[in-house]
Amino acid sequence: MSSTLAPPEVTLSNEEIQRYSRHLIMPEVGMEGQLKLKQAKVLLVGAGGLGSPMALYLAAAGVGTIGLIDFDLVDLSNLQRQVVHGTKDVGRKKLDSAADTMLDINPNVRIVRHDVALTSENALDIIRDYDIVADGTDNFPTRYLVNDACVLLGKPNVYGSIFRFEGQASIFAAEDGPCYRCLYPEPPPPGLVPSCAEGGVLGILPGTVGLIQATEVVKLILGEGEPLIGRLLLYDALAMRFRELKLRKNPDCPACGPHRTITKLIDYQEFCGVPKAPPPPPPAAGEIEPQEVKARMDRGEHFILIDVREPHEYQICRIPQAQLIPLGTVPSRLGEFDKNAEIVLHCKSGVRSGKAQAIFKEAGFTHVLNMKGGILAWSDKVDPTVPKY
């Protein structure tokens, strides 16, 4: 006659009891709640601005298993807000840097590293092993992917997003609650909403929003309090004001409605209008390398160099001889130039100057070039003393 061994009872060591003592003396947590935290499995999608405070505080709180999914490297520009990483970590994998910091805070937690991009092919397999997903991503395709995967698997999705001085937080895909598609049935047109790299973000902002997400994760695990299910929390850091919007399940939602049509993961790049391959480069006549711009300067050739960035960017760094005409003012400034003049446009990376080039050409200018890669490429290929931002 065979017998089945019962799983070992989860307990707290003396060290853990001392570590979590401020939790244990709270009746809303206590020993029972701390054991729930120890047994919980939480997946953090992204180890960046939002993922950093979540990783730090969920590890400190004693969440037993924390999964991290990220495939990026630590960059110097990350350190203004991604506080799980340090200067010594620049160039390292974010997964390794974050895990080291988390284990230094609390060696009792188990860190599972997923060194991949989350895709329609792997999302269900990865998310299936976790109780709760916390979305710290910064792009629409991945947000819709995380939402749909959580809906299909019945996992709550603790959502956060940030831009400049404003943030949002909610819980999607919880039982009887709305999902991300109930709030945003369709993604915005590509390019309409700039990324943080394009529009900037107050470094402290993801700390606030990420801590709200971490708080909601802990509340879900403990089963305490009023979670952000059916509520969208809006935060304005400049005004230091919180507002709340009530959210309802959309009965026609294709993901979580009673007549759902999304029964499997789709191509989210295509859904969000993101081209699968980079767009074809402009014709050679319309683009110029930074090295050639510098060579023309050195040869004393006469041409007009126009910087279409914003004034606050121009204060950070600039190219000699460049005159500042922000992109939004280009149409009203066209009359200042001869339509046959040799003009070279640049911005930070080449995107905005490409738009300015189209404006010039549509107005009948015949010799307008876009400096490839913008001032970032100028720093890389011509003058490394020009700071990158």
N, C-alpha and C positions, 0 to 999 in steps of 0.2 A: 504494500500500500504506500503510494507516494504522497508526499506532503508539499505544499507550496509555501515557501518562505515569505513572510510578510516583509514589505519594504522597511528599511530602517527608519525609525522615528526621527523626524527633524527636530533638532534641539539647538540651543544657543550655548556656546562655550562661555566660560567665565570671562574671557577676553571680550567676547561679543556683548555680553551682558553689561560690562563696564562701558564699552564703546557706545552702545545704544541706550544708555541709562536714561537720557532725557526723553527718549521715546517711551521707554518702559513705564515711566511714572505717569504717563498720560493715559487716562482710561480709554480714550478713543483709539489708542495704539496698543499699549500694553504688550505682554508676552505674546498673546494670540496674534495681534497685528504684526509684530516684528517677525514672527514665524511666517506669516503670509508674505511679507516682503522678501524674506529669505528664499521662499519657494517660487517666487514670481519670475517670469521670463519676459523681458522687455527688449524690443528691437528698436534701435535708434537708426533712422535712415538719414545718414549724413553726420559727419564729425566736424562740422563747420561752426558758423555763428550760433545757430540754435542748438545744434548737437552738443556744443561745448558745455554750456551750463547744465543741460540735462545729464550729460555723462558725469560731470563732477558731483552733482547733488544726488542723483540716483545711486551712484556708487557709495557716497557717504551715508545715504539712508539705509543701505544694506539690501538693495534689490539683488537677489541671489545670482541671477544670470542676466547679463546685459549683452545683447548682440550689437555690433557696430558694422554698418555697411558703408564703405567709402573706398574709392580707388585713387584719391588725389594725393598730392604731395603738399607738405607745408610750405607756403610761400611767405615772404616777409610781409606782404600786404595783408595776410590773414591775421597777423598778430594784434591788430587794432581792435579786434572783437572776438577772435577764436581763442578764448583764454585757456583751453585745455592744452594748448601748445605753447612752447617757449622759443626764445631766440635760438637756443641750442638745437632745436628740432627742424630748423629750416632745411628743406631738401629731403627730410625723412617722410615716410608714409604717414599720413594722418592716423591711420589705424594703430600703428606702433606707438606713435607719440601719445595719442589719447589713452591707449591701454596702459602705458607706463605711468601716466599721471593718475589714472583711476586706481590702479593697484597700489600706488604709493599712498593714496588717500585711504583705501580700504582693501587690504590683501585678501579679505574673505570673499570677495565677489569673484564670479567667473566671467571672464570676457571672451566672447565668441567673435572672431574677426571674419568678416566677409569682404574680401579684397576684390570686389567686382562692382560693376555698374548694375543697378537693379533694372531688370528688363522683363518683358512679357514672358520670356522663356524661363526665368529663374525665380520670379517673384513669389509664386505660390509655394514652391518648395522651400524657400527661405522663411517666409512669413508663417507658414504652417506650424513651425516649432515654437512660436512665441504666443504669449497671452495677450500682449498689448503692443501696438506699433506706435511710435512717436515720430511724426514726419517733420524732419528738419531740412527738407529740400528747398531749392530756390528756383525751380523751373516747373512750368505747367505740365509737360508730359509726365514727369515723375509723380506729381501730385495726383493726377488722374489715375495713373497706374497704381499707386499706393491705395487710393480710395477703392478702386474696383477690386483689387486683390483682397482688401480687408472685408468688403461687402461679401464677396464670394466665400470667404473663409469664416465669416462671423467674428472678426477680430475688431475691437475698438481702435479707431485711428485718432490719436491725439495730435491735432493739427496746429501749426503755427506758421506765420509768414511775416516778413518784415520788408520795409522799404523806406529809406531816408529817415524820417522821424516817426513813422507810424507802424503799428503792428496789429495782428489779429491772432486770435486763438479760439479753438472750439474742439469739440469731440464729435467725430463723425463715425458712422457705421456701427454705432452702439445699438443694442436691442431697442426697437421702437423709436429710434432717433433718426434724424436725417443724415444723409451722406453729403460728401463734397459736391456731387452733381446736383443735389437738391438746391444748393446755394448758387453754384456756377454750372448751369446746364451745358454751356458752350465755352470754350477757351477764348480769350481775347485774340484779335488778329495778330499774327506774328509781327513783332517789332513795336506794337503799340505800348506795351508795358516794358520800360527799360529794366535791365537787371541791376543788381546792386553795384556791379562793376561799372556800369554806365551812369547810374544816377546817384550812387553813393549810399551809405547807411551810417547813422550815428552808432559808434562802436558799442555804446552801452545798451542800445535798443535790443539786440538779440539776447542780452543777458536777462532783461526784464521778461521778454516773451518766452524765452526758453525756460525760465524758472516757473512761469505760469504753467507751461506744458508739464514740467517735472512735477509740480504740485498736483495737477490733474491725474497724472499717472499714479502717484502715490494714493490719492483718494480712491481711484478705481480699484487698486489692489486691496486697500483696507475696507472698501465698501462704506466709507464714511463721507458725510458732507453732501453738498449739492454739486454734482459735476456739471461741466459745460456742455451737456447734451441738450440740443435744441436751443442753444444760446451761442451767439457770436460775440466775443468780447473784442472791442475796438480800443486801441490805446494810442493816444496822441502825446508823444513825449514832450513836444514843445509847449503844449498847453498843460501838461501833466494832468490829463483828463482821461478817464475810462468811460466808455459808453457800451451799452449792450443792446443787441438786436435779437428778437425772438426768431427762431428758425422752426419751420414745420417740414415734415416729410412731404415731398412732392408726390402726389398719387400717380403722376405720369412719369416719375423718374425711371429712366431706362435701366438704372443699376439696382435700386432698392425698392422700386414700386411694385405693386401686386402683379403688374403685367410687364415685368422687366424683360428687356430684349438683350441685355448684356449678360451672357451666361459663360463667357470666357474672356480672357484678356485679349486686347486688340493691339493694333499698331498705334501707339500713343504719339509718336513723332508725326505720323500722318494725320492723326486726329487733331493735333494742335497746329497743323500747317507748317511744321518744321521740315525743310527739305532733307531728304535722306542723304544727299551728297552736297558738298559745298557748291554754291552757284558758280557757273563758269566765270573765269576771270574776265575783266573787261579787255577789249582789244589793246594790243601793245601801245598803240598811239594814244590811248587814254590814260595810261599809267606810267609813273616814273619812279625809279628806285631812289631811296634817300641818298645813296652814294653819288648818283648822277646829279641830284640837286646840289650837293656840296661841290661837285666838280664844276658845275656851271657858275656857282658863286666864285670859286677860286679863279676861273677864267675871266671873270668880270662880265659875263654875259648879262644882258638886260632882260629881266623878267620880273613879274610881280608875284611875291610869295604871300599867300593869304592863309591865316590861321582861323578856322571856323569853329573853334572851341568856345567855351564860355569864359567870361572875364576872370572868374575865380580859378579856372584851370590855367589860364595864361599867367596868373601870378605864381603858380607852382613852378612852371618851367616854360621856356620859349626858345624858338630858333631865331638866331640873328636875322635881321632884315624882314621878318614876318610881320605883317600888319594884322591886327585882330578885327575880324568881322564875324561875329557869332552867326551860326547857321540861320537862326530865326530872322536875322536882319538882312540876309543876303538879297532877297528879292527887292528890297527898298534901296539897296546900295549899288545895283547894277549900273545905274547911270553914271557912276563915277569913273567907269573904265571904258577904254576903247575896245570895241568888239574884235579888233584884230590883234590886241595885245597878247603877249605870251604870259599866261597865268598858271601858277602852280598852287594847288590847294592842299591843305593838310589839316588833320584833326588829331585825336589821340591814337586811333588805330586804323583809320582809313574809311570807316563807315560813313560818318557824317560828311566828310569831304567828298565822298562819292555822291551823296545826295546833293551837295552844293554844286558839284560838277554838272549834274543833270540839269539843275536850275540855270546855270550859265549857258549850257548848250542849247537849252530850249529857248533862251533869249537871243540866240544867234551868235554867240561867241564861238570863234573857230579854233582857238589854240589854248585849250584848257586841259591841264593834266592833274591827275590825282596822285599825291605822293603815297606810294604803297606802304602800308603798315603804320602810317602816321608818325607822331613824335616818339612812340615806343620803339619803332624800327630805327628812327634817327639815333636814339640812345644806344641801341644794340649795334648799329652798323657804322655810325659816323662819329658820335661824340658821347662816350660813356659817362661823361661828367653831368650830362643832362639827367635829372632824376626821373624815375619811372613811378607812376602812381596808379 
